């Protein structure tokens, strides 16, 4: 695990719970209003280019009884978007529609079969894809069909697909003040506009499961949890903890979260990965079928299938990361970037593997490829680091790739095998244009804290800052001179530590056993600790989630 250089943001050391909250808000550039926020405030985010035009166009097609084809990308964002529109059409009693979920083997974007298999379609609605799908969208338009694209990926100056309406806040002509919605969040806003534009149909409420789906995707897609996204996720979490939605209920049960208050962390680490596992390991349609299922017993069967897929994904991921660990043990990485490929690595897990490689072995932009020797291509997934715009870097390699797309922090691409070396060289060259400090791992600590301040009251105040994610990170603290005792090791390979700190506070250090050995730390020693606070349901008190320990400051 790569250990960052920790930097404490606040010069002031808090003396009370109130001081802690004030410092946390200041670190996030926020005031007390940040703790509030209601759905009504989303009105300020709705000036999105194409939203009204798209809603009016779809309302016209609905009134005319047009055959509609819905296309959603195979990841959590696309699947939850597709589920939302399907549920909406069901609720208004409109049945003349089909759904298409791309297979991962088809690559990112609208598959041509979506057009070829539906010659009678008059309207296509593409979600979480389509901005650059010139061929597929062009085919639909040539056949006389309209195409609405709801997407959040980067929008270049040239090469856009000829959609009838493009709803993408990243477009240079979009006047919206907030650009960071994921596609599922945009889909919910689009349905709100469509609801207004409907003529001759019932107008369903858009709370409950619609908000839950948007919240899941917003967290899982790792968009900034600020402004409009923060409101969506907070509202969705409220629904998740109050509304009976069988698909979520079953996923919660399979994830071992029954009885817990669902948080953004649960969506990101337990629910989202299970939805994504279908597309990674088999067919993403299984996840879609779960999310639109009303029958609890049917939902239970589908959720169990996703749970099995997720277990398979975890096993494959661990195996591939183990291979990479062995490779890198004999090879020092000298560049700023790291590009790795293998024919034995499943395409469905390379994105997660890229993230793990970045966390454990190489702090810098990472691209992991799954090689298809029969087709002579490699499908890759890229992950970036703060301060490095990977979309911009890949744009400089555009002529080397067959197809690609993404945003500043993540991307996917397909490349011919005979151009792999050229790609790796060009990608490394692009990274040389960024300043050196970007590639030095640094971790931010909000404030130094005396462990005596850790209490139920402090934890309750911290929960008011949720949901946490990109743009609103989980509060992180440091305490110096803490006596750390190892109570036991646990996990499949005894890699995790259960701790007691200052003889009164419980703690968990995930993958901490290897760090204790490599850093020469001893049980019962006094050391600096960087941590976040969680809740121990069994003990009924806060517990430390230790991020690092040793002589840190």
C-alpha positions as CSV (number, residue, x, y, z in Angstrom):
1,X,0.0,0.0,0.0
2,X,1.4,3.4,-1.0
3,X,1.8,5.6,2.1
4,X,1.2,9.3,1.4
5,X,2.9,12.3,3.0
6,X,0.3,13.5,5.4
7,X,-0.5,17.3,5.5
8,X,-2.6,18.8,8.3
9,X,-4.9,21.4,6.7
10,X,-5.9,23.3,9.9
11,X,-3.3,25.1,11.8
12,X,-5.7,25.4,14.8
13,X,-6.1,22.4,17.1
14,X,-9.8,22.1,18.1
15,X,-10.7,22.2,21.7
16,X,-14.4,21.3,21.4
17,X,-16.9,19.5,19.1
18,X,-18.1,22.9,17.8
19,X,-14.5,23.8,16.9
20,X,-14.2,20.5,14.9
21,X,-17.3,21.2,12.8
22,X,-16.2,24.8,12.1
23,X,-12.8,23.6,10.9
24,X,-14.3,20.9,8.7
25,X,-16.6,23.4,7.0
26,X,-13.8,25.8,6.5
27,X,-11.6,23.1,5.0
28,X,-14.4,22.4,2.4
29,X,-14.9,26.1,1.6
30,X,-18.5,25.8,3.0
31,X,-20.7,27.6,5.5
32,X,-23.4,26.3,7.8
33,X,-25.9,26.2,4.8
34,X,-23.8,23.3,3.5
35,X,-25.4,21.1,6.2
36,X,-28.9,21.8,4.7
37,X,-30.2,21.6,1.1
38,X,-33.5,20.4,-0.2
39,X,-34.8,19.2,-3.6
40,X,-36.3,22.6,-4.3
41,X,-32.8,24.0,-4.5
42,X,-32.1,21.8,-7.6
43,X,-34.0,24.4,-9.6
44,X,-30.8,26.5,-9.7
45,X,-29.1,23.5,-11.4
46,X,-31.7,22.9,-14.1
47,X,-30.6,25.3,-16.8
48,X,-29.1,22.4,-18.7
49,X,-28.8,22.7,-22.5
50,X,-31.3,20.4,-24.2
51,X,-33.3,19.5,-21.2
52,X,-36.5,21.2,-22.2
53,X,-36.2,20.4,-25.9
54,X,-35.6,16.7,-25.1
55,X,-38.6,16.5,-22.7
56,X,-40.9,18.1,-25.3
57,X,-39.6,15.8,-28.1
58,X,-40.1,12.7,-26.0
59,X,-43.6,13.9,-24.9
60,X,-44.5,14.3,-28.6
61,X,-43.4,10.7,-29.4
62,X,-45.3,9.4,-26.4
63,X,-48.4,11.2,-27.5
64,X,-48.0,9.7,-31.0
65,X,-47.5,6.1,-29.6
66,X,-44.0,5.9,-31.2
67,X,-41.9,2.7,-30.7
68,X,-39.1,3.8,-28.3
69,X,-35.8,2.1,-27.7
70,X,-33.9,2.9,-24.5
71,X,-30.2,2.2,-24.3
72,X,-28.3,2.3,-21.0
73,X,-24.5,1.7,-20.6
74,X,-23.5,-1.5,-18.8
75,X,-22.2,0.1,-15.6
76,X,-24.2,1.3,-12.5
77,X,-24.8,4.8,-13.9
78,X,-26.2,3.5,-17.2
79,X,-28.2,0.7,-15.6
80,X,-29.9,2.9,-13.0
81,X,-30.7,5.5,-15.7
82,X,-32.3,2.8,-17.9
83,X,-34.3,1.5,-14.9
84,X,-35.6,5.0,-14.1
85,X,-36.9,5.7,-17.5
86,X,-38.4,2.1,-17.8
87,X,-40.2,2.5,-14.4
88,X,-41.5,6.0,-15.5
89,X,-42.9,4.6,-18.7
90,X,-44.5,1.7,-16.8
91,X,-46.1,4.1,-14.3
92,X,-47.7,6.2,-17.1
93,X,-49.0,3.0,-18.7
94,X,-46.8,3.2,-21.8
95,X,-45.7,-0.2,-23.1
96,X,-44.4,0.4,-26.6
97,X,-40.7,0.5,-25.7
98,X,-37.7,-1.8,-25.7
99,X,-34.5,-1.8,-23.7
100,X,-31.0,-2.5,-24.9
101,X,-28.0,-3.1,-22.5
102,X,-24.6,-3.2,-24.3
103,X,-22.5,-6.2,-23.6
104,X,-19.0,-5.4,-22.3
105,X,-17.5,-7.4,-25.2
106,X,-19.2,-4.8,-27.5
107,X,-17.2,-2.0,-25.9
108,X,-18.4,1.3,-24.5
109,X,-21.2,3.1,-26.4
110,X,-24.5,2.4,-28.3
111,X,-24.2,-1.0,-30.0
112,X,-25.1,-1.1,-33.6
113,X,-27.6,-3.9,-32.9
114,X,-29.7,-1.4,-31.0
115,X,-30.4,0.2,-34.4
116,X,-30.3,-2.8,-36.6
117,X,-32.7,-4.9,-34.5
118,X,-35.3,-2.2,-34.2
119,X,-36.1,-0.9,-37.7
120,X,-39.6,0.3,-36.5
121,X,-38.2,2.6,-33.7
122,X,-39.0,6.3,-34.0
123,X,-37.1,7.4,-30.9
124,X,-33.9,6.3,-29.2
125,X,-32.9,7.5,-25.8
126,X,-29.3,6.8,-24.9
127,X,-28.1,7.1,-21.3
128,X,-24.5,7.3,-20.0
129,X,-23.3,6.9,-23.6
130,X,-23.9,8.5,-27.0
131,X,-22.1,11.8,-26.9
132,X,-19.4,10.5,-29.4
133,X,-21.3,7.5,-30.9
134,X,-21.3,9.0,-34.3
135,X,-21.9,5.7,-36.2
136,X,-24.8,4.3,-34.2
137,X,-26.6,7.6,-33.8
138,X,-26.0,8.4,-37.5
139,X,-27.6,5.1,-38.4
140,X,-30.7,5.9,-36.3
141,X,-31.0,9.4,-37.8
142,X,-30.6,8.1,-41.4
143,X,-33.5,5.8,-40.7
144,X,-35.7,8.8,-39.8
145,X,-35.6,8.2,-36.0
146,X,-34.9,10.9,-33.4
147,X,-32.2,10.3,-30.8
148,X,-32.0,11.9,-27.3
149,X,-28.6,11.5,-25.6
150,X,-28.4,11.9,-21.8
151,X,-24.7,11.8,-20.9
152,X,-22.1,13.3,-18.7
153,X,-18.8,12.4,-20.4
154,X,-16.5,15.0,-21.7
155,X,-17.6,16.9,-24.8
156,X,-14.9,17.7,-27.4
157,X,-15.1,20.6,-29.8
158,X,-15.5,18.3,-32.7
159,X,-16.8,14.8,-33.5
160,X,-20.1,14.9,-31.6
161,X,-22.7,12.3,-32.6
162,X,-25.6,13.8,-34.6
163,X,-28.2,13.4,-31.8
164,X,-31.5,15.2,-32.2
165,X,-31.0,16.5,-28.7
166,X,-27.8,16.2,-26.5
167,X,-28.3,16.7,-22.8
168,X,-24.8,17.0,-21.4
169,X,-23.8,19.7,-19.0
170,X,-20.2,19.4,-20.2
171,X,-21.2,21.0,-23.5
172,X,-19.5,24.4,-24.0
173,X,-22.9,26.0,-24.7
174,X,-24.6,24.7,-21.6
175,X,-25.3,27.5,-19.2
176,X,-25.9,25.4,-16.1
177,X,-23.9,26.5,-13.1
178,X,-23.4,22.9,-12.0
179,X,-21.6,20.5,-14.5
180,X,-21.0,17.4,-12.4
181,X,-24.2,15.4,-12.4
182,X,-23.8,11.7,-13.4
183,X,-26.1,10.4,-16.1
184,X,-28.5,8.9,-13.6
185,X,-28.9,12.3,-11.8
186,X,-29.4,13.9,-15.2
187,X,-32.0,11.3,-16.1
188,X,-34.0,12.0,-12.9
189,X,-33.9,15.8,-13.8
190,X,-35.0,14.9,-17.4
191,X,-37.9,12.9,-16.1
192,X,-39.0,15.8,-13.9
193,X,-39.1,18.0,-17.1
194,X,-40.8,15.2,-19.1
195,X,-43.4,14.9,-16.4
196,X,-44.3,18.6,-16.9
197,X,-44.4,18.1,-20.7
198,X,-46.7,15.1,-20.7
199,X,-50.1,15.4,-22.3
200,X,-52.8,12.8,-21.8
201,X,-50.8,10.7,-19.4
202,X,-50.7,10.4,-15.5
203,X,-47.9,12.2,-13.9
204,X,-46.1,9.9,-11.5
205,X,-44.3,11.1,-8.4
206,X,-40.5,11.1,-8.8
207,X,-39.4,10.4,-5.2
208,X,-38.9,6.9,-3.7
209,X,-37.1,4.5,-6.0
210,X,-36.2,7.2,-8.6
211,X,-34.3,9.1,-6.0
212,X,-32.7,5.9,-4.6
213,X,-31.5,4.9,-8.1
214,X,-30.0,8.4,-8.8
215,X,-28.3,8.4,-5.4
216,X,-26.7,4.9,-5.9
217,X,-25.3,6.0,-9.3
218,X,-24.1,9.4,-8.1
219,X,-22.0,7.7,-5.3
220,X,-20.9,4.7,-7.4
221,X,-19.8,6.9,-10.4
222,X,-17.6,9.0,-8.0
223,X,-18.8,12.4,-9.2
224,X,-18.3,15.3,-6.7
225,X,-20.8,15.1,-3.8
226,X,-21.3,18.8,-3.7
227,X,-24.2,21.2,-4.7
228,X,-26.8,19.3,-6.8
229,X,-25.2,15.9,-6.3
230,X,-25.1,16.4,-2.5
231,X,-28.9,17.2,-2.5
232,X,-29.7,14.2,-4.7
233,X,-27.7,11.8,-2.5
234,X,-29.0,13.1,0.8
235,X,-32.6,12.9,-0.5
236,X,-32.0,9.4,-2.0
237,X,-30.5,8.2,1.3
238,X,-33.6,9.4,3.2
239,X,-35.7,7.4,0.8
240,X,-33.5,4.4,1.1
241,X,-34.0,4.4,4.8
242,X,-37.7,5.0,4.7
243,X,-39.2,3.6,1.5
244,X,-39.9,0.0,0.7
245,X,-38.1,-0.8,-2.6
246,X,-37.6,-4.6,-3.0
247,X,-34.5,-4.4,-5.2
248,X,-32.6,-2.3,-2.7
249,X,-34.0,-4.2,0.3
250,X,-32.7,-7.5,-1.2
251,X,-29.3,-6.0,-2.0
252,X,-29.0,-4.6,1.5
253,X,-29.8,-8.1,2.9
254,X,-27.3,-9.9,0.7
255,X,-24.6,-7.3,1.6
256,X,-25.2,-8.0,5.3
257,X,-26.5,-4.5,6.0
258,X,-29.9,-5.4,7.3
259,X,-30.9,-3.2,10.3
260,X,-28.3,-0.6,9.5
261,X,-29.0,3.0,8.5
262,X,-27.9,3.1,4.9
263,X,-25.1,5.7,4.2
264,X,-23.3,6.9,1.1
265,X,-20.4,4.5,2.1
266,X,-22.8,1.6,1.9
267,X,-23.9,2.6,-1.6
268,X,-20.3,3.0,-2.8
269,X,-18.8,-0.1,-1.2
270,X,-21.7,-2.6,-1.1
271,X,-24.6,-1.7,-3.3
272,X,-22.9,-0.1,-6.4
273,X,-20.3,-2.9,-6.7
274,X,-23.0,-5.6,-6.8
275,X,-24.9,-3.8,-9.5
276,X,-21.7,-3.3,-11.5
277,X,-20.7,-7.0,-11.0
278,X,-23.4,-8.2,-13.5
279,X,-21.8,-6.3,-16.4
280,X,-18.3,-7.2,-15.3
281,X,-18.9,-10.9,-14.9
282,X,-21.8,-11.8,-17.1
283,X,-24.7,-9.7,-18.5
284,X,-25.6,-6.3,-17.1
285,X,-29.2,-7.0,-17.9
286,X,-29.5,-9.1,-14.7
287,X,-28.9,-5.9,-12.7
288,X,-31.4,-4.0,-14.8
289,X,-34.0,-6.7,-14.3
290,X,-33.5,-6.5,-10.5
291,X,-33.9,-2.8,-10.4
292,X,-37.3,-2.8,-12.2
293,X,-38.6,-5.8,-10.3
294,X,-41.6,-5.4,-7.9
295,X,-41.9,-8.9,-6.6
296,X,-39.8,-9.4,-3.5
297,X,-39.2,-13.2,-4.2
298,X,-38.1,-12.5,-7.7
299,X,-35.9,-9.6,-6.5
300,X,-34.4,-11.9,-3.9
301,X,-33.3,-14.4,-6.6
302,X,-31.8,-11.7,-8.8
303,X,-30.0,-10.1,-5.9
304,X,-28.5,-13.5,-5.0
305,X,-27.2,-13.8,-8.5
306,X,-25.6,-10.4,-8.3
307,X,-24.1,-11.4,-5.0
308,X,-22.5,-14.5,-6.6
309,X,-21.2,-12.3,-9.4
310,X,-19.7,-9.9,-6.9
311,X,-17.9,-12.8,-5.1
312,X,-16.5,-14.0,-8.4
313,X,-15.4,-10.5,-9.2
314,X,-13.6,-10.2,-5.9
315,X,-11.8,-13.5,-6.4
316,X,-10.7,-12.6,-9.9
317,X,-9.6,-9.1,-8.8
318,X,-7.5,-10.5,-6.0
319,X,-5.9,-13.0,-8.4
320,X,-5.0,-10.4,-11.0
321,X,-3.7,-8.0,-8.4
322,X,-1.5,-10.8,-7.0
323,X,-0.1,-11.4,-10.5
324,X,0.7,-7.7,-10.8
325,X,2.3,-7.7,-7.4
326,X,4.7,-10.5,-8.5
327,X,5.5,-8.7,-11.8
328,X,6.3,-5.4,-10.1
329,X,8.4,-7.1,-7.5
330,X,11.0,-7.7,-10.2
331,X,10.4,-4.5,-12.1
332,X,10.9,-0.9,-10.8
333,X,8.5,1.6,-12.3
334,X,10.5,4.7,-13.4
335,X,7.9,6.7,-15.3
336,X,5.0,8.8,-14.2
337,X,2.5,6.5,-15.8
338,X,2.1,2.7,-15.7
339,X,0.6,0.7,-18.6
340,X,0.1,-3.1,-18.1
341,X,-1.6,-5.8,-20.2
342,X,-2.3,-9.5,-20.2
343,X,-4.5,-11.9,-22.2
344,X,-5.5,-13.6,-19.0
345,X,-7.0,-10.6,-17.3
346,X,-10.8,-10.4,-17.7
347,X,-12.0,-7.2,-19.3
348,X,-14.8,-6.8,-16.7
349,X,-12.4,-6.1,-13.8
350,X,-9.6,-4.1,-15.3
351,X,-11.0,-0.8,-14.0
352,X,-11.1,-2.0,-10.4
353,X,-7.6,-3.5,-10.9
354,X,-6.3,-0.2,-12.2
355,X,-7.6,1.5,-9.0
356,X,-6.0,-1.2,-6.8
357,X,-2.6,-0.9,-8.7
358,X,-2.7,2.9,-8.1
359,X,-3.4,2.5,-4.4
360,X,-0.9,-0.3,-3.7
361,X,2.0,-0.1,-6.2
362,X,2.1,3.1,-8.3
363,X,0.9,6.6,-7.5
364,X,0.2,8.0,-11.0
365,X,-2.0,7.5,-14.0
366,X,-2.6,3.7,-14.5
367,X,-3.9,1.9,-17.6
368,X,-4.7,-1.8,-17.4
369,X,-5.5,-3.7,-20.6
370,X,-7.3,-7.0,-21.3
371,X,-5.8,-8.5,-24.4
372,X,-7.9,-10.2,-27.1
373,X,-5.4,-12.0,-29.2
374,X,-8.0,-13.5,-31.6
375,X,-9.3,-10.0,-32.5
376,X,-5.9,-8.4,-32.3
377,X,-7.0,-5.7,-29.9
378,X,-6.8,-4.7,-26.2
379,X,-9.5,-3.2,-24.1
380,X,-8.2,-0.9,-21.5
381,X,-9.4,1.0,-18.4
382,X,-7.5,4.1,-17.1
383,X,-7.6,5.7,-13.6
384,X,-6.1,9.1,-12.8
385,X,-4.9,11.0,-9.7
386,X,-6.0,14.4,-8.5
387,X,-4.5,17.1,-10.6
388,X,-4.0,15.0,-13.7
389,X,-6.6,15.3,-16.4
390,X,-6.5,11.9,-18.0
391,X,-9.1,12.8,-20.6
392,X,-6.8,15.6,-21.9
393,X,-3.8,13.2,-21.8
394,X,-5.6,10.6,-23.8
395,X,-6.7,13.2,-26.3
396,X,-3.1,13.6,-27.2
397,X,-3.0,9.9,-28.1
398,X,-6.3,9.9,-30.0
399,X,-4.7,8.7,-33.3
400,X,-3.2,5.6,-31.6
401,X,-6.6,4.3,-30.2
402,X,-9.5,2.7,-32.1
403,X,-12.0,4.3,-29.8
404,X,-12.1,5.8,-26.3
405,X,-14.0,8.0,-24.0
406,X,-14.3,9.1,-20.4
407,X,-13.7,12.1,-18.1
408,X,-10.9,13.7,-16.1
409,X,-10.4,10.9,-13.6
410,X,-11.3,7.7,-15.6
411,X,-11.5,6.5,-19.1
412,X,-11.8,3.4,-21.3
413,X,-10.3,2.6,-24.6
414,X,-9.8,0.0,-27.3
415,X,-6.4,-0.2,-29.1
416,X,-4.8,-2.5,-31.8
417,X,-2.1,-4.8,-30.3
418,X,0.5,-3.6,-32.7
419,X,0.2,0.0,-31.3
420,X,0.4,-0.9,-27.6
421,X,4.1,0.2,-27.2
422,X,3.4,3.4,-29.1
423,X,0.5,4.2,-26.8
424,X,2.5,3.6,-23.7
425,X,5.3,5.9,-24.9
426,X,2.9,8.6,-26.0
427,X,0.9,8.4,-22.8
428,X,4.1,8.8,-20.7
429,X,5.1,11.7,-22.8
430,X,1.8,13.4,-22.2
431,X,2.4,13.1,-18.4
432,X,5.7,15.0,-18.6
433,X,3.8,18.2,-19.3
434,X,2.3,18.2,-15.7
435,X,4.3,19.6,-12.7
436,X,6.2,17.1,-10.7
437,X,4.3,17.7,-7.4
438,X,1.1,16.2,-9.0
439,X,2.8,12.8,-8.9
440,X,3.9,12.9,-5.2
441,X,1.3,11.2,-3.0
442,X,-0.1,13.5,-0.4
443,X,-2.9,12.8,2.1
444,X,-5.0,15.5,3.6
445,X,-5.7,15.5,7.3
446,X,-8.5,17.9,8.4
447,X,-7.1,18.6,11.9
448,X,-5.0,17.3,14.7
449,X,-7.3,15.9,17.4
450,X,-6.8,14.9,21.0
451,X,-8.3,11.5,21.4
452,X,-10.2,12.8,24.4
453,X,-12.5,14.6,22.0
454,X,-13.7,11.4,20.4
455,X,-17.2,10.9,21.7
456,X,-20.8,10.1,20.7
457,X,-21.5,13.8,20.4
458,X,-18.6,14.3,18.0
459,X,-19.7,11.4,15.9
460,X,-23.3,12.7,15.7
461,X,-22.1,16.1,14.5
462,X,-19.9,14.5,11.9
463,X,-22.8,12.6,10.4
464,X,-24.4,15.9,9.5
465,X,-21.7,16.5,6.9
466,X,-22.7,13.3,5.1
467,X,-22.9,12.2,2.3
468,X,-19.1,11.9,1.8
469,X,-17.3,11.4,-1.5
470,X,-15.3,13.3,-4.1
471,X,-15.5,17.1,-3.2
472,X,-16.7,16.3,0.4
473,X,-14.3,13.7,1.7
474,X,-14.8,11.8,4.9
475,X,-13.4,13.9,7.8
476,X,-9.8,12.7,8.5
477,X,-8.0,13.4,11.8
478,X,-4.5,12.8,13.2
479,X,-3.5,12.2,16.8
480,X,0.0,12.1,18.1
481,X,1.5,10.0,20.8
482,X,-1.3,7.4,20.8
483,X,-0.6,4.1,22.5
484,X,-1.6,1.4,20.0
485,X,-2.4,-2.2,21.1
486,X,-3.1,-5.0,18.6
487,X,-6.0,-7.0,19.9
488,X,-6.1,-9.5,17.1
489,X,-5.6,-10.1,13.3
490,X,-8.5,-11.1,11.1
491,X,-9.4,-11.7,7.4
492,X,-8.7,-14.5,5.0
493,X,-4.9,-14.0,5.2
494,X,-4.8,-12.3,8.7
495,X,-4.0,-9.0,7.0
496,X,-6.3,-6.8,9.0
497,X,-5.8,-5.6,12.6
498,X,-8.3,-4.9,15.3
499,X,-6.8,-2.3,17.7
500,X,-7.3,-0.6,21.0
501,X,-6.0,3.0,21.1
502,X,-5.1,4.9,24.2
503,X,-6.7,2.0,26.2
504,X,-10.3,3.2,25.5
505,X,-11.0,3.5,21.8
506,X,-11.6,0.6,19.4
507,X,-10.0,0.7,16.0
508,X,-9.7,-1.3,12.7
509,X,-6.7,-1.0,10.4
510,X,-7.5,-2.6,7.1
511,X,-4.5,-4.4,5.5
512,X,-2.6,-3.0,8.5
513,X,-0.6,-6.2,9.4
514,X,1.8,-5.8,6.4
515,X,2.3,-2.1,7.3
516,X,3.1,-2.9,10.9
517,X,5.8,-5.4,9.7
518,X,7.3,-3.2,7.0
519,X,7.4,-0.1,9.2
520,X,8.9,-2.0,12.2
521,X,6.0,-1.1,14.5
522,X,5.5,-2.9,17.7
523,X,2.4,-3.9,19.7
524,X,1.9,-1.4,22.6
525,X,4.1,1.3,21.1
526,X,3.2,5.0,21.1
527,X,2.8,6.4,17.6
528,X,1.1,8.9,15.4
529,X,-2.3,7.8,13.9
530,X,-4.3,9.1,11.0
531,X,-7.9,7.9,11.1
532,X,-11.6,8.5,10.3
533,X,-14.4,7.8,12.7
534,X,-17.1,5.2,12.2
535,X,-19.7,3.7,14.5
536,X,-19.5,0.3,16.3
537,X,-23.1,-1.0,16.4
538,X,-22.2,-3.7,18.8
539,X,-20.4,-1.5,21.4
540,X,-22.6,1.6,20.7
541,X,-19.7,4.0,20.4
542,X,-17.4,5.5,17.8
543,X,-14.5,3.5,16.5
544,X,-11.4,4.6,14.6
545,X,-10.9,3.5,11.0
546,X,-7.1,3.8,10.9
547,X,-5.6,4.9,7.6
548,X,-1.9,5.1,8.7
549,X,0.2,4.7,11.8
550,X,3.9,5.3,12.8
551,X,6.1,8.3,13.0
552,X,4.1,10.5,10.6
553,X,4.7,14.1,11.6
